[in-house]
Amino acid sequence: IRAIMRGPMIAQILSTFGLALLLRYLAFWLFSANFKTLPEDLIPGVLNLGGILIGMPQLVAGMAALALTLGMHLVLTRTALGSQLLAVAEDRQAATLMGIRPDRMQALAWGVSAAGAGIAGALIATFYYIVPTVGESLALIAFVVVAFGGFGSVPGALAAGLIIGVIQSVSAYWFGPVYKDVIVYALFVAILWIRPQGLMGKV
């Protein structure tokens, strides 16, 4: 990882895609390409909020995602460790001059990212199908959320996630599920044309 992180950006991008392909086909080999689901009674129940039905798996996943997002925001903004992570992300050389160990911070960031992805996958699996390629569509929406909210802004990502979720639900209701992603991407391009830094990002 250290050699890749110290290399050019194109090497980092290609290495990331290569690792993703390796993990995907390893999952195909270990678990097959068949769709799988967890038992429906794993998190049973439906919550009725004024006629709006919310499945308990979705509610649990949403609350957990909210708690994790707020926790990450507090770590990044209220702790010395968070300041060190942000410093390395902003300027590796300047962070080194301040006595921060960039390699350690980057390894920690990789670990936190992997843990976050694992938790997200476990939560989504309670109400979504499981297949090695399921992450492709979700990763694209996740990128839209991060870019829409503003790179580096945790509150922006949270707000963007809620907005895009509402847009998808309304679009699916009015125009059909086929068009919900198309409408999200079209609005995303239009908004970034007007405000390239996103909702809460900096220029």
TORPA-4810 file (N, C-alpha, C, O; in nm, 3 decimals):
<nodes>
NODE_1_0.083_-0.120_0.000_0.000_0.000_0.000_0.087_0.125_0.000_0.055_0.222_-0.068_I
NODE_2_0.196_0.122_0.076_0.281_0.241_0.083_0.339_0.275_-0.053_0.342_0.392_-0.092_R
NODE_3_0.386_0.173_-0.125_0.444_0.198_-0.257_0.341_0.258_-0.352_0.374_0.346_-0.431_A
NODE_4_0.219_0.210_-0.345_0.113_0.261_-0.433_0.077_0.404_-0.396_0.061_0.489_-0.484_I
NODE_5_0.064_0.433_-0.267_0.026_0.566_-0.223_0.132_0.670_-0.256_0.100_0.787_-0.274_M
NODE_6_0.256_0.627_-0.265_0.364_0.721_-0.298_0.381_0.736_-0.449_0.458_0.821_-0.495_R
NODE_7_0.311_0.654_-0.525_0.321_0.660_-0.670_0.227_0.764_-0.729_0.159_0.834_-0.655_G
NODE_8_0.223_0.773_-0.861_0.134_0.869_-0.926_-0.013_0.833_-0.905_-0.046_0.719_-0.873_P
NODE_9_-0.099_0.931_-0.923_-0.242_0.911_-0.900_-0.300_0.802_-0.989_-0.386_0.725_-0.944_M
NODE_10_-0.254_0.794_-1.115_-0.307_0.694_-1.206_-0.277_0.553_-1.156_-0.357_0.462_-1.175_I
NODE_11_-0.160_0.536_-1.090_-0.126_0.406_-1.034_-0.220_0.370_-0.919_-0.258_0.254_-0.905_A
NODE_12_-0.256_0.468_-0.839_-0.349_0.444_-0.729_-0.487_0.404_-0.781_-0.550_0.313_-0.729_Q
NODE_13_-0.532_0.474_-0.885_-0.664_0.446_-0.942_-0.668_0.305_-1.003_-0.760_0.228_-0.977_I
NODE_14_-0.566_0.273_-1.084_-0.563_0.142_-1.148_-0.548_0.030_-1.045_-0.608_-0.077_-1.060_L
NODE_15_-0.470_0.054_-0.942_-0.454_-0.047_-0.837_-0.585_-0.072_-0.764_-0.617_-0.185_-0.728_S
NODE_16_-0.661_0.035_-0.741_-0.790_0.021_-0.674_-0.886_-0.062_-0.758_-0.953_-0.151_-0.707_T
NODE_17_-0.892_-0.031_-0.889_-0.979_-0.109_-0.978_-0.932_-0.254_-0.986_-1.015_-0.346_-0.988_F
NODE_18_-0.802_-0.275_-0.991_-0.749_-0.411_-0.996_-0.784_-0.490_-0.872_-0.821_-0.608_-0.881_G
NODE_19_-0.772_-0.427_-0.755_-0.808_-0.494_-0.630_-0.957_-0.525_-0.626_-0.997_-0.631_-0.578_L
NODE_20_-1.039_-0.432_-0.677_-1.183_-0.455_-0.680_-1.218_-0.576_-0.768_-1.301_-0.658_-0.731_A
NODE_21_-1.153_-0.586_-0.884_-1.177_-0.700_-0.973_-1.133_-0.831_-0.907_-1.202_-0.932_-0.916_L
NODE_22_-1.017_-0.828_-0.841_-0.968_-0.947_-0.774_-1.066_-0.995_-0.667_-1.098_-1.113_-0.660_L
NODE_23_-1.114_-0.902_-0.585_-1.208_-0.939_-0.479_-1.341_-0.987_-0.536_-1.402_-1.080_-0.482_L
NODE_24_-1.385_-0.924_-0.645_-1.512_-0.964_-0.706_-1.506_-1.109_-0.754_-1.594_-1.189_-0.723_R
NODE_25_-1.402_-1.142_-0.831_-1.396_-1.277_-0.887_-1.357_-1.380_-0.782_-1.388_-1.499_-0.797_Y
NODE_26_-1.291_-1.337_-0.677_-1.268_-1.427_-0.564_-1.401_-1.461_-0.497_-1.424_-1.575_-0.456_L
NODE_27_-1.489_-1.361_-0.487_-1.623_-1.385_-0.430_-1.704_-1.477_-0.521_-1.776_-1.564_-0.472_A
NODE_28_-1.693_-1.458_-0.654_-1.760_-1.549_-0.748_-1.714_-1.693_-0.724_-1.796_-1.785_-0.723_F
NODE_29_-1.584_-1.711_-0.707_-1.528_-1.844_-0.690_-1.571_-1.907_-0.558_-1.599_-2.027_-0.551_W
NODE_30_-1.577_-1.826_-0.454_-1.611_-1.879_-0.322_-1.761_-1.900_-0.302_-1.802_-1.998_-0.240_L
NODE_31_-1.842_-1.807_-0.355_-1.985_-1.808_-0.322_-2.077_-1.828_-0.443_-2.198_-1.838_-0.425_F
NODE_32_-2.023_-1.832_-0.565_-2.099_-1.846_-0.689_-2.166_-1.714_-0.724_-2.163_-1.619_-0.646_S
NODE_33_-2.226_-1.709_-0.844_-2.291_-1.587_-0.891_-2.441_-1.587_-0.865_-2.512_-1.498_-0.912_A
NODE_34_-2.489_-1.684_-0.790_-2.632_-1.692_-0.761_-2.674_-1.586_-0.660_-2.600_-1.553_-0.567_N
NODE_35_-2.794_-1.533_-0.680_-2.848_-1.435_-0.586_-2.884_-1.505_-0.455_-2.940_-1.614_-0.455_F
NODE_36_-2.851_-1.441_-0.345_-2.882_-1.496_-0.214_-2.948_-1.387_-0.129_-2.926_-1.268_-0.151_K
NODE_37_-3.028_-1.429_-0.033_-3.091_-1.336_0.060_-3.085_-1.394_0.201_-3.077_-1.515_0.219_T
NODE_38_-3.090_-1.306_0.298_-3.097_-1.349_0.437_-3.242_-1.379_0.473_-3.333_-1.332_0.405_L
NODE_39_-3.266_-1.456_0.579_-3.404_-1.485_0.620_-3.484_-1.357_0.646_-3.433_-1.262_0.705_P
NODE_40_-3.608_-1.356_0.601_-3.691_-1.237_0.615_-3.723_-1.203_0.761_-3.748_-1.088_0.794_E
NODE_41_-3.721_-1.304_0.848_-3.753_-1.279_0.988_-3.631_-1.242_1.071_-3.636_-1.243_1.194_D
NODE_42_-3.520_-1.209_1.004_-3.399_-1.170_1.078_-3.425_-1.042_1.157_-3.390_-1.034_1.275_L
NODE_43_-3.485_-0.942_1.092_-3.529_-0.820_1.160_-3.675_-0.798_1.120_-3.701_-0.723_1.026_I
NODE_44_-3.769_-0.861_1.187_-3.909_-0.856_1.143_-3.977_-0.726_1.184_-3.930_-0.652_1.270_P
NODE_45_-4.091_-0.701_1.118_-4.175_-0.589_1.159_-4.177_-0.476_1.059_-4.086_-0.460_0.977_G
NODE_46_-4.284_-0.398_1.067_-4.303_-0.280_0.982_-4.353_-0.166_1.070_-4.443_-0.186_1.152_V
NODE_47_-4.295_-0.048_1.052_-4.336_0.069_1.129_-4.428_0.155_1.043_-4.396_0.187_0.929_L
NODE_48_-4.544_0.191_1.100_-4.642_0.274_1.029_-4.635_0.416_1.084_-4.672_0.440_1.199_N
NODE_49_-4.588_0.509_1.002_-4.579_0.649_1.042_-4.677_0.731_0.958_-4.643_0.778_0.849_L
NODE_50_-4.798_0.747_1.010_-4.897_0.827_0.938_-4.930_0.772_0.801_-4.950_0.848_0.707_G
NODE_51_-4.937_0.641_0.790_-4.968_0.580_0.661_-4.846_0.547_0.578_-4.859_0.481_0.475_G
NODE_52_-4.729_0.591_0.621_-4.604_0.558_0.552_-4.544_0.435_0.618_-4.511_0.437_0.737_I
NODE_53_-4.530_0.329_0.542_-4.480_0.203_0.595_-4.329_0.195_0.576_-4.278_0.212_0.466_L
NODE_54_-4.259_0.168_0.686_-4.113_0.156_0.682_-4.076_0.021_0.741_-4.108_-0.008_0.856_I
NODE_55_-4.009_-0.061_0.662_-3.966_-0.191_0.711_-3.861_-0.175_0.820_-3.778_-0.085_0.814_G
NODE_56_-3.865_-0.262_0.919_-3.769_-0.254_1.029_-3.625_-0.271_0.983_-3.537_-0.204_1.036_M
NODE_57_-3.596_-0.360_0.885_-3.457_-0.367_0.838_-3.408_-0.234_0.782_-3.295_-0.192_0.811_P
NODE_58_-3.492_-0.166_0.702_-3.452_-0.036_0.648_-3.437_0.068_0.759_-3.347_0.151_0.754_Q
NODE_59_-3.525_0.062_0.858_-3.518_0.158_0.968_-3.391_0.137_1.050_-3.323_0.234_1.086_L
NODE_60_-3.360_0.012_1.080_-3.239_-0.018_1.157_-3.115_0.025_1.079_-3.023_0.084_1.135_V
NODE_61_-3.112_-0.006_0.949_-2.998_0.033_0.866_-2.984_0.185_0.861_-2.873_0.238_0.869_A
NODE_62_-3.096_0.255_0.847_-3.091_0.401_0.841_-3.042_0.463_0.971_-2.960_0.554_0.968_G
NODE_63_-3.091_0.414_1.084_-3.048_0.467_1.213_-2.900_0.436_1.239_-2.827_0.520_1.292_M
NODE_64_-2.857_0.316_1.201_-2.716_0.281_1.218_-2.628_0.368_1.130_-2.522_0.413_1.174_A
NODE_65_-2.671_0.392_1.006_-2.594_0.478_0.916_-2.585_0.620_0.971_-2.480_0.683_0.963_A
NODE_66_-2.695_0.670_1.027_-2.695_0.804_1.086_-2.599_0.811_1.204_-2.523_0.907_1.217_L
NODE_67_-2.603_0.710_1.290_-2.515_0.708_1.407_-2.368_0.701_1.366_-2.284_0.771_1.423_A
NODE_68_-2.337_0.617_1.268_-2.199_0.604_1.222_-2.150_0.732_1.155_-2.035_0.772_1.174_L
NODE_69_-2.237_0.797_1.078_-2.199_0.922_1.012_-2.171_1.031_1.114_-2.071_1.102_1.103_T
NODE_70_-2.257_1.045_1.213_-2.236_1.145_1.317_-2.110_1.113_1.398_-2.035_1.203_1.435_L
NODE_71_-2.088_0.985_1.427_-1.968_0.946_1.498_-1.842_0.979_1.422_-1.745_1.030_1.479_G
NODE_72_-1.842_0.952_1.291_-1.727_0.985_1.209_-1.703_1.136_1.204_-1.589_1.181_1.208_M
NODE_73_-1.812_1.212_1.196_-1.799_1.358_1.194_-1.736_1.409_1.324_-1.651_1.497_1.321_H
NODE_74_-1.779_1.354_1.436_-1.723_1.396_1.565_-1.576_1.359_1.576_-1.496_1.436_1.628_L
NODE_75_-1.540_1.240_1.528_-1.399_1.199_1.533_-1.312_1.292_1.449_-1.204_1.331_1.492_V
NODE_76_-1.360_1.327_1.331_-1.280_1.411_1.241_-1.269_1.555_1.289_-1.169_1.621_1.262_L
NODE_77_-1.370_1.604_1.358_-1.372_1.746_1.395_-1.340_1.774_1.541_-1.308_1.887_1.576_T
NODE_78_-1.346_1.671_1.627_-1.329_1.697_1.771_-1.211_1.623_1.833_-1.189_1.636_1.953_R
NODE_79_-1.136_1.546_1.756_-1.025_1.470_1.814_-0.895_1.501_1.742_-0.894_1.543_1.627_T
NODE_80_-0.784_1.477_1.814_-0.652_1.498_1.754_-0.629_1.399_1.640_-0.566_1.432_1.540_A
NODE_81_-0.680_1.277_1.657_-0.665_1.176_1.552_-0.734_1.222_1.424_-0.680_1.206_1.315_L
NODE_82_-0.853_1.278_1.438_-0.925_1.328_1.321_-0.850_1.441_1.253_-0.846_1.448_1.130_G
NODE_83_-0.791_1.530_1.332_-0.713_1.640_1.276_-0.593_1.588_1.198_-0.558_1.642_1.094_S
NODE_84_-0.531_1.484_1.249_-0.416_1.425_1.180_-0.458_1.360_1.048_-0.389_1.374_0.947_Q
NODE_85_-0.571_1.291_1.050_-0.622_1.230_0.926_-0.652_1.337_0.821_-0.616_1.321_0.704_L
NODE_86_-0.717_1.444_0.862_-0.749_1.552_0.768_-0.624_1.622_0.719_-0.616_1.662_0.602_L
NODE_87_-0.524_1.636_0.806_-0.400_1.702_0.766_-0.327_1.622_0.659_-0.277_1.678_0.562_A
NODE_88_-0.322_1.490_0.676_-0.256_1.405_0.576_-0.333_1.408_0.445_-0.272_1.410_0.338_V
NODE_89_-0.465_1.408_0.452_-0.546_1.414_0.330_-0.527_1.546_0.257_-0.531_1.550_0.134_A
NODE_90_-0.506_1.653_0.332_-0.491_1.786_0.272_-0.352_1.806_0.213_-0.339_1.852_0.099_E
NODE_91_-0.249_1.771_0.289_-0.111_1.794_0.242_-0.018_1.698_0.315_0.014_1.720_0.432_D
NODE_92_0.023_1.594_0.248_0.105_1.490_0.310_0.239_1.545_0.359_0.282_1.514_0.470_R
NODE_93_0.304_1.626_0.277_0.436_1.677_0.314_0.428_1.772_0.433_0.510_1.764_0.524_Q
NODE_94_0.329_1.860_0.433_0.313_1.951_0.546_0.281_1.874_0.674_0.328_1.910_0.782_A
NODE_95_0.201_1.769_0.662_0.167_1.688_0.779_0.292_1.620_0.835_0.308_1.609_0.956_A
NODE_96_0.380_1.575_0.747_0.505_1.513_0.791_0.591_1.612_0.868_0.650_1.576_0.970_T
NODE_97_0.597_1.736_0.820_0.676_1.839_0.888_0.619_1.872_1.026_0.692_1.920_1.113_L
NODE_98_0.491_1.846_1.045_0.427_1.872_1.175_0.441_1.753_1.271_0.386_1.756_1.381_M
NODE_99_0.514_1.650_1.229_0.537_1.535_1.315_0.435_1.424_1.302_0.435_1.330_1.381_G
NODE_100_0.348_1.434_1.203_0.247_1.330_1.180_0.306_1.221_1.091_0.382_1.251_0.999_I
NODE_101_0.271_1.098_1.118_0.319_0.986_1.037_0.214_0.952_0.931_0.115_0.885_0.961_R
NODE_102_0.236_0.999_0.808_0.135_0.979_0.703_0.104_0.832_0.674_-0.012_0.797_0.651_P
NODE_103_0.206_0.747_0.676_0.182_0.605_0.646_0.085_0.543_0.746_-0.004_0.467_0.710_D
NODE_104_0.104_0.578_0.872_0.016_0.524_0.976_-0.126_0.577_0.958_-0.223_0.502_0.973_R
NODE_105_-0.139_0.706_0.927_-0.271_0.765_0.909_-0.343_0.706_0.787_-0.463_0.682_0.791_M
NODE_106_-0.268_0.683_0.679_-0.329_0.625_0.560_-0.371_0.481_0.584_-0.476_0.438_0.536_Q
NODE_107_-0.290_0.406_0.657_-0.329_0.268_0.691_-0.455_0.268_0.777_-0.544_0.184_0.760_A
NODE_108_-0.462_0.363_0.870_-0.582_0.374_0.954_-0.704_0.410_0.870_-0.813_0.356_0.891_L
NODE_109_-0.686_0.502_0.775_-0.797_0.541_0.688_-0.846_0.423_0.605_-0.967_0.404_0.587_A
NODE_110_-0.753_0.342_0.554_-0.791_0.222_0.479_-0.871_0.127_0.569_-0.974_0.073_0.528_W
NODE_111_-0.824_0.108_0.692_-0.893_0.018_0.783_-1.033_0.066_0.817_-1.128_-0.013_0.819_G
NODE_112_-1.045_0.196_0.845_-1.177_0.252_0.877_-1.271_0.241_0.757_-1.389_0.209_0.773_V
NODE_113_-1.217_0.266_0.637_-1.300_0.255_0.516_-1.348_0.112_0.495_-1.464_0.090_0.463_S
NODE_114_-1.258_0.016_0.514_-1.295_-0.125_0.497_-1.400_-0.166_0.601_-1.495_-0.237_0.569_A
NODE_115_-1.382_-0.120_0.725_-1.479_-0.151_0.829_-1.615_-0.089_0.798_-1.719_-0.152_0.817_A
NODE_116_-1.613_0.035_0.751_-1.739_0.102_0.714_-1.811_0.030_0.602_-1.933_0.014_0.605_G
NODE_117_-1.734_-0.014_0.502_-1.795_-0.089_0.391_-1.853_-0.221_0.439_-1.959_-0.263_0.394_A
NODE_118_-1.782_-0.287_0.530_-1.833_-0.413_0.584_-1.961_-0.396_0.662_-2.055_-0.475_0.649_G
NODE_119_-1.965_-0.292_0.745_-2.087_-0.265_0.823_-2.203_-0.230_0.731_-2.315_-0.279_0.749_I
NODE_120_-2.175_-0.146_0.631_-2.280_-0.109_0.536_-2.333_-0.232_0.462_-2.454_-0.247_0.444_A
NODE_121_-2.242_-0.319_0.419_-2.285_-0.441_0.350_-2.370_-0.531_0.438_-2.469_-0.588_0.391_G
NODE_122_-2.332_-0.544_0.565_-2.410_-0.627_0.657_-2.550_-0.570_0.679_-2.647_-0.645_0.687_A
NODE_123_-2.560_-0.438_0.689_-2.691_-0.375_0.710_-2.779_-0.387_0.586_-2.898_-0.418_0.596_L
NODE_124_-2.720_-0.362_0.469_-2.798_-0.368_0.345_-2.844_-0.511_0.316_-2.952_-0.532_0.260_I
NODE_125_-2.763_-0.609_0.356_-2.797_-0.749_0.328_-2.924_-0.793_0.399_-2.982_-0.895_0.362_A
NODE_126_-2.968_-0.720_0.501_-3.090_-0.759_0.572_-3.216_-0.733_0.491_-3.322_-0.788_0.522_T
NODE_127_-3.207_-0.650_0.386_-3.327_-0.624_0.304_-3.296_-0.620_0.154_-3.384_-0.587_0.075_F
NODE_128_-3.174_-0.652_0.114_-3.135_-0.646_-0.027_-3.071_-0.779_-0.064_-3.023_-0.852_0.023_Y
NODE_129_-3.072_-0.810_-0.192_-3.013_-0.937_-0.236_-2.861_-0.930_-0.227_-2.802_-0.822_-0.227_Y
NODE_130_-2.799_-1.046_-0.218_-2.654_-1.056_-0.204_-2.598_-1.125_-0.328_-2.638_-1.237_-0.361_I
NODE_131_-2.505_-1.059_-0.395_-2.438_-1.113_-0.513_-2.306_-1.037_-0.526_-2.301_-0.920_-0.490_V
NODE_132_-2.200_-1.099_-0.577_-2.070_-1.031_-0.582_-2.070_-0.898_-0.656_-1.985_-0.813_-0.629_P
NODE_133_-2.162_-0.877_-0.749_-2.163_-0.753_-0.827_-2.260_-0.648_-0.771_-2.282_-0.546_-0.835_T
NODE_134_-2.316_-0.672_-0.654_-2.417_-0.580_-0.602_-2.359_-0.443_-0.571_-2.430_-0.342_-0.573_V
NODE_135_-2.230_-0.438_-0.543_-2.169_-0.312_-0.506_-2.154_-0.212_-0.619_-2.132_-0.094_-0.594_G
NODE_136_-2.166_-0.258_-0.744_-2.141_-0.168_-0.857_-2.243_-0.054_-0.862_-2.205_0.062_-0.869_E
NODE_137_-2.371_-0.088_-0.858_-2.474_0.016_-0.864_-2.474_0.100_-0.737_-2.496_0.221_-0.742_S
NODE_138_-2.450_0.036_-0.623_-2.448_0.109_-0.496_-2.329_0.203_-0.489_-2.339_0.313_-0.435_L
NODE_139_-2.215_0.160_-0.544_-2.095_0.246_-0.541_-2.115_0.370_-0.626_-2.067_0.478_-0.590_A
NODE_140_-2.186_0.357_-0.737_-2.210_0.473_-0.823_-2.300_0.574_-0.752_-2.273_0.694_-0.757_L
NODE_141_-2.404_0.526_-0.687_-2.491_0.615_-0.610_-2.412_0.678_-0.495_-2.431_0.796_-0.464_I
NODE_142_-2.326_0.600_-0.431_-2.245_0.653_-0.321_-2.153_0.765_-0.369_-2.136_0.865_-0.299_A
NODE_143_-2.095_0.749_-0.488_-2.011_0.855_-0.543_-2.092_0.981_-0.569_-2.046_1.092_-0.542_F
NODE_144_-2.213_0.964_-0.621_-2.301_1.078_-0.646_-2.331_1.150_-0.515_-2.331_1.273_-0.510_V
NODE_145_-2.357_1.074_-0.409_-2.387_1.133_-0.279_-2.269_1.215_-0.228_-2.286_1.328_-0.183_V
NODE_146_-2.149_1.156_-0.234_-2.030_1.225_-0.183_-2.000_1.350_-0.265_-1.971_1.456_-0.208_V
NODE_147_-2.007_1.339_-0.397_-1.979_1.455_-0.482_-2.087_1.562_-0.466_-2.056_1.682_-0.465_A
NODE_148_-2.211_1.521_-0.454_-2.321_1.615_-0.438_-2.309_1.690_-0.304_-2.331_1.811_-0.298_F
NODE_149_-2.274_1.616_-0.199_-2.261_1.679_-0.068_-2.137_1.765_-0.054_-2.135_1.858_0.026_G
NODE_150_-2.034_1.735_-0.133_-1.908_1.808_-0.124_-1.800_1.718_-0.069_-1.811_1.670_0.044_G
NODE_151_-1.695_1.694_-0.147_-1.587_1.606_-0.103_-1.526_1.658_0.027_-1.491_1.775_0.038_F
NODE_152_-1.513_1.568_0.124_-1.454_1.606_0.252_-1.553_1.657_0.354_-1.514_1.689_0.466_G
NODE_153_-1.680_1.666_0.319_-1.782_1.717_0.410_-1.874_1.604_0.454_-1.954_1.554_0.375_S
NODE_154_-1.863_1.562_0.579_-1.950_1.457_0.632_-2.095_1.505_0.642_-2.185_1.432_0.601_V
NODE_155_-2.121_1.625_0.696_-2.261_1.673_0.697_-2.318_1.687_0.556_-2.436_1.661_0.534_P
NODE_156_-2.234_1.728_0.461_-2.280_1.739_0.323_-2.321_1.605_0.266_-2.422_1.594_0.196_G
NODE_157_-2.242_1.501_0.295_-2.275_1.366_0.247_-2.404_1.317_0.310_-2.485_1.252_0.243_A
NODE_158_-2.424_1.347_0.438_-2.548_1.306_0.506_-2.669_1.375_0.444_-2.770_1.311_0.415_L
NODE_159_-2.658_1.505_0.423_-2.769_1.580_0.363_-2.796_1.533_0.221_-2.911_1.516_0.181_A
NODE_160_-2.688_1.512_0.144_-2.705_1.467_0.006_-2.768_1.329_0.000_-2.851_1.302_-0.087_A
NODE_161_-2.730_1.241_0.092_-2.789_1.108_0.096_-2.939_1.112_0.121_-3.016_1.040_0.057_G
NODE_162_-2.980_1.198_0.213_-3.124_1.211_0.241_-3.198_1.269_0.121_-3.306_1.223_0.086_L
NODE_163_-3.139_1.372_0.059_-3.203_1.435_-0.057_-3.218_1.337_-0.172_-3.324_1.327_-0.233_I
NODE_164_-3.110_1.264_-0.202_-3.113_1.170_-0.314_-3.209_1.055_-0.284_-3.278_1.007_-0.375_I
NODE_165_-3.215_1.011_-0.159_-3.310_0.907_-0.123_-3.454_0.950_-0.147_-3.535_0.873_-0.198_G
NODE_166_-3.485_1.074_-0.109_-3.620_1.126_-0.132_-3.649_1.138_-0.281_-3.757_1.103_-0.328_V
NODE_167_-3.550_1.189_-0.357_-3.568_1.204_-0.502_-3.593_1.068_-0.567_-3.679_1.056_-0.654_I
NODE_168_-3.519_0.966_-0.526_-3.538_0.833_-0.583_-3.678_0.779_-0.552_-3.744_0.722_-0.639_Q
NODE_169_-3.723_0.797_-0.429_-3.855_0.746_-0.391_-3.966_0.818_-0.467_-4.058_0.754_-0.517_S
NODE_170_-3.957_0.951_-0.474_-4.059_1.028_-0.546_-4.058_0.995_-0.694_-4.163_0.981_-0.756_V
NODE_171_-3.937_0.982_-0.752_-3.926_0.951_-0.895_-3.983_0.813_-0.926_-4.051_0.794_-1.027_S
NODE_172_-3.954_0.716_-0.837_-4.008_0.581_-0.858_-4.160_0.581_-0.849_-4.227_0.506_-0.920_A
NODE_173_-4.216_0.665_-0.762_-4.361_0.670_-0.746_-4.428_0.736_-0.866_-4.530_0.687_-0.915_Y
NODE_174_-4.372_0.847_-0.914_-4.435_0.924_-1.021_-4.403_0.872_-1.161_-4.489_0.874_-1.249_W
NODE_175_-4.279_0.826_-1.182_-4.236_0.789_-1.317_-4.205_0.640_-1.333_-4.185_0.593_-1.445_F
NODE_176_-4.199_0.567_-1.223_-4.167_0.425_-1.230_-4.023_0.400_-1.187_-3.937_0.487_-1.204_G
NODE_177_-3.995_0.282_-1.132_-3.860_0.250_-1.082_-3.751_0.259_-1.189_-3.635_0.283_-1.156_P
NODE_178_-3.788_0.239_-1.316_-3.688_0.239_-1.422_-3.619_0.374_-1.434_-3.501_0.380_-1.470_V
NODE_179_-3.691_0.482_-1.404_-3.638_0.616_-1.429_-3.579_0.683_-1.305_-3.528_0.794_-1.315_Y
NODE_180_-3.584_0.618_-1.190_-3.542_0.687_-1.068_-3.393_0.722_-1.070_-3.355_0.832_-1.029_K
NODE_181_-3.308_0.631_-1.118_-3.165_0.660_-1.123_-3.133_0.761_-1.232_-3.045_0.845_-1.215_D
NODE_182_-3.204_0.754_-1.344_-3.182_0.850_-1.453_-3.209_0.992_-1.405_-3.132_1.084_-1.434_V
NODE_183_-3.317_1.010_-1.331_-3.353_1.142_-1.280_-3.249_1.190_-1.179_-3.213_1.308_-1.179_I
NODE_184_-3.201_1.101_-1.094_-3.099_1.139_-0.995_-2.972_1.185_-1.065_-2.916_1.288_-1.027_V
NODE_185_-2.926_1.110_-1.166_-2.803_1.148_-1.235_-2.820_1.279_-1.312_-2.728_1.360_-1.318_Y
NODE_186_-2.937_1.299_-1.371_-2.962_1.423_-1.445_-2.961_1.544_-1.351_-2.900_1.646_-1.382_A
NODE_187_-3.028_1.533_-1.236_-3.026_1.641_-1.139_-2.887_1.663_-1.081_-2.847_1.777_-1.055_L
NODE_188_-2.814_1.554_-1.062_-2.677_1.563_-1.011_-2.588_1.644_-1.106_-2.515_1.733_-1.062_F
NODE_189_-2.596_1.614_-1.234_-2.516_1.688_-1.333_-2.558_1.835_-1.336_-2.472_1.923_-1.344_V
NODE_190_-2.688_1.861_-1.330_-2.737_1.999_-1.334_-2.690_2.078_-1.212_-2.649_2.193_-1.225_A
NODE_191_-2.697_2.017_-1.095_-2.658_2.087_-0.973_-2.508_2.113_-0.970_-2.465_2.222_-0.932_I
NODE_192_-2.428_2.014_-1.012_-2.283_2.035_-1.014_-2.242_2.137_-1.120_-2.138_2.200_-1.108_L
NODE_193_-2.323_2.152_-1.222_-2.296_2.256_-1.322_-2.310_2.394_-1.259_-2.236_2.487_-1.292_W
NODE_194_-2.407_2.406_-1.168_-2.431_2.534_-1.101_-2.337_2.551_-0.981_-2.286_2.661_-0.958_I
NODE_195_-2.315_2.444_-0.906_-2.232_2.451_-0.784_-2.136_2.333_-0.783_-2.165_2.231_-0.722_R
NODE_196_-2.020_2.346_-0.851_-1.926_2.234_-0.865_-1.873_2.179_-0.733_-1.840_2.061_-0.725_P
NODE_197_-1.864_2.262_-0.630_-1.810_2.217_-0.503_-1.909_2.136_-0.420_-1.873_2.086_-0.313_Q
NODE_198_-2.032_2.121_-0.468_-2.132_2.046_-0.394_-2.204_2.133_-0.293_-2.185_2.254_-0.287_G
NODE_199_-2.288_2.069_-0.213_-2.370_2.143_-0.118_-2.288_2.215_-0.013_-2.308_2.334_0.012_L
NODE_200_-2.194_2.144_0.049_-2.119_2.200_0.161_-1.969_2.192_0.140_-1.892_2.210_0.234_M
NODE_201_-1.926_2.166_0.017_-1.785_2.161_-0.012_-1.726_2.300_-0.027_-1.798_2.399_-0.039_G
NODE_202_-1.594_2.304_-0.026_-1.524_2.431_-0.040_-1.468_2.443_-0.181_-1.434_2.343_-0.245_K
NODE_203_-1.457_2.566_-0.229_-1.406_2.590_-0.364_-1.256_2.560_-0.366_-1.193_2.574_-0.470_V
</nodes>
